[in-house]
Amino acid sequence: MATHKTWGMKTLAVDIGGSGVKALVLDEAGEPQTNRSRVDTPQPATPEKIVGAIAQLASDQTFDRVSVGFPGVVRQGIIGTAVNLDASWIGFDLGITLTEKLGKPVRVANDADIQGLGAISGQGIELVVTLGTGFGSALFVDGRLVPNLEMGHHPFRKDETYEQQLGRAALESIGKKRWNRRLEKAIATLEHLFNYNRLYIGGGEAKQVTLGLPANVTLVGNIMGLLGGIALWRD
């Protein structure tokens, strides 16, 4: 159990996405202390360019520690997958690199996991999916995270994955109406698969959801991808 004092600690919460890198500062209770700032995700989205973008966002902020949501598998700050960024991320130690760059302690986790930490009630089986450039996912059992689920790359229908069927490219290709019909089928499939108590749908494209949702499905704001960052520092 940690013995250090956290009262008054400010956390810079960062969310790395396929189209944008966002940041804001949270107090020790997880309440926003600044407006959200954003820069476009640099192309190519290499570690060096993303780290530079984060440093840019952090340059005019006051904070004591950093939480980062990354769109892929993360193990102890080291990147395992980065399907929607650049292949050079694989094996990159983002935690140590940012700690050295910013001069503050850094914790890194999957972005959907962080979004879930900001949204869940902590009761029963709760599933989180994020709709954006890709398709993120996180699973919680009585508030305990099952890390790095990465369901987006699993088969869904017509020999395509959830991400291929419901990512931003699919939305732009087939239009909102057909995309919502696909999402409705995905919700039914996921309920049978996980028997969840509640499903949360977030991410940048959650605003495109127009279908009538079941009573146990909740839309959450994309800001949860930042607000959940404070949970990485709870012992």
TAMO-V91789 format. One record per residue. RES is the residue in one letter. SS is DSSP state (@ for helix, = for strand, . for the rest). PHI is phi in radians with two decimals (none if undefined). OMEGA is omega in whole degrees, -180 to 180 (none if undefined). Layout:
# TAMO-V91789
[[RES SS PHI OMEGA] [RES SS PHI OMEGA]]
This chain:
# TAMO-V91789
[[M . none -177] [A . -1.20 178] [T . -1.98 -179] [H . -1.28 179] [K . -1.48 179] [T . -2.00 -178] [W . -1.07 180] [G . 1.49 -180] [M . -1.22 177] [K . -1.90 -176] [T = -1.98 171] [L = -1.46 179] [A = -1.69 -177] [V = -2.13 178] [D = -2.16 179] [I = -1.61 179] [G . -2.13 180] [G . -1.21 -180] [S . -2.01 -179] [G = -2.64 173] [V = -1.98 -174] [K = -2.04 179] [A = -2.71 167] [L = -2.72 -179] [V = -1.79 179] [L = -1.97 172] [D . -1.45 -174] [E . -1.17 177] [A . -1.60 -180] [G . 1.52 179] [E . -1.56 -180] [P = -1.08 177] [Q . -1.95 179] [T . -2.43 169] [N . -1.29 177] [R . -1.21 174] [S = -1.95 -174] [R = -2.61 169] [V = -2.28 176] [D = -1.09 175] [T . -1.10 -177] [P . -1.15 178] [Q . -2.13 -5] [P . -1.17 -174] [A . -1.47 -179] [T . -1.42 177] [P @ -0.97 -178] [E @ -1.06 -178] [K @ -1.24 179] [I @ -1.18 177] [V @ -1.05 177] [G @ -1.11 178] [A @ -1.14 178] [I @ -1.13 178] [A @ -1.06 177] [Q @ -1.09 179] [L @ -1.14 -176] [A @ -1.43 -168] [S . -1.08 -178] [D . -1.95 -180] [Q . -2.01 175] [T . -1.92 -176] [F . -2.75 -177] [D . -1.91 -176] [R = -2.77 -172] [V = -2.38 171] [S = -2.05 -177] [V = -2.23 172] [G = -1.73 -176] [F = -2.11 -177] [P . -1.42 -180] [G . 3.01 178] [V . -1.24 178] [V = -2.28 176] [R = -2.26 179] [Q . 0.89 176] [G . 1.47 -178] [I = -1.76 -175] [I = -1.42 179] [G . -1.78 177] [T . -2.48 180] [A . -2.70 -172] [V . -1.03 -175] [N . -1.74 177] [L . -2.06 -176] [D . -2.40 -176] [A @ -1.07 -179] [S @ -1.20 177] [W @ -1.25 -173] [I . -1.06 -179] [G . 1.49 -178] [F . -1.35 180] [D = -1.58 -178] [L @ -1.22 -179] [G @ -1.06 -179] [I @ -1.17 -178] [T @ -1.05 180] [L @ -1.23 176] [T @ -1.03 179] [E @ -1.22 -177] [K @ -1.23 -174] [L @ -1.69 -180] [G . 1.25 180] [K . -2.36 177] [P = -1.14 -175] [V = -2.27 171] [R = -2.18 -175] [V = -2.18 177] [A = -2.58 175] [N = -1.01 -175] [D @ -1.14 178] [A @ -1.19 176] [D @ -1.04 -179] [I @ -1.17 178] [Q @ -1.03 178] [G @ -1.11 179] [L @ -1.06 178] [G @ -1.46 -172] [A @ -1.90 -167] [I . -1.26 176] [S . -1.59 -178] [G . 1.55 -178] [Q . -2.14 176] [G . 1.29 -180] [I = -1.63 -178] [E = -2.18 180] [L = -1.97 179] [V = -2.15 170] [V = -2.18 178] [T = -2.08 -178] [L = -1.87 -179] [G . -2.72 173] [T . -0.95 176] [G . -2.06 -179] [F = -2.31 -180] [G = -1.65 -179] [S = -2.67 176] [A = -2.62 -178] [L = -2.17 -180] [F = -2.26 176] [V = -2.13 -175] [D . 0.86 176] [G . 1.48 180] [R = -1.59 -178] [L = -1.37 166] [V = -1.69 -166] [P . -1.27 171] [N . 0.97 -180] [L . -1.12 176] [E . 0.83 -178] [M @ -1.19 -177] [G @ -0.99 -178] [H @ -1.75 176] [H . -1.60 179] [P = -1.04 178] [F = -2.09 -180] [R = -2.75 178] [K . 0.91 178] [D . 1.05 177] [E = -2.17 -180] [T = -1.44 174] [Y @ -1.00 -178] [E @ -1.16 179] [Q @ -1.14 -178] [Q @ -1.51 -171] [L @ -2.26 176] [G . -1.24 -177] [R @ -1.06 -180] [A @ -1.08 178] [A @ -1.17 179] [L @ -1.02 -179] [E @ -1.21 -178] [S @ -1.38 -172] [I @ -1.83 180] [G . 1.57 -173] [K @ -1.12 -174] [K @ -1.12 -180] [R @ -1.18 179] [W @ -1.07 178] [N @ -1.16 176] [R @ -1.13 176] [R @ -1.10 -180] [L @ -1.10 178] [E @ -1.05 177] [K @ -1.17 179] [A @ -1.12 179] [I @ -1.05 179] [A @ -1.09 179] [T @ -1.12 -177] [L @ -1.18 179] [E @ -1.14 178] [H @ -1.20 -178] [L @ -1.31 -173] [F @ -1.84 -176] [N . 0.85 -175] [Y . -1.27 171] [N . -1.35 179] [R = -2.63 174] [L = -1.97 175] [Y = -1.92 178] [I = -2.02 -180] [G = -2.32 -179] [G . 1.66 -174] [G . -1.10 -179] [E . -1.73 176] [A @ -1.07 178] [K @ -1.16 179] [Q @ -1.52 -178] [V . -1.32 -179] [T . -2.11 -177] [L . -1.29 175] [G . -1.27 -174] [L . -1.56 173] [P . -1.02 -176] [A . -1.09 -178] [N . -1.73 177] [V = -2.11 -176] [T = -2.21 172] [L = -1.47 178] [V . -2.18 -178] [G . -1.19 180] [N . -1.10 180] [I . -1.07 179] [M @ -1.05 177] [G @ -1.12 175] [L @ -1.79 -177] [L @ -1.09 179] [G @ -1.21 -178] [G @ -1.04 -179] [I @ -1.12 -177] [A @ -1.16 179] [L @ -1.15 -178] [W @ -1.85 177] [R . -1.53 -177] [D . -1.63 none]]
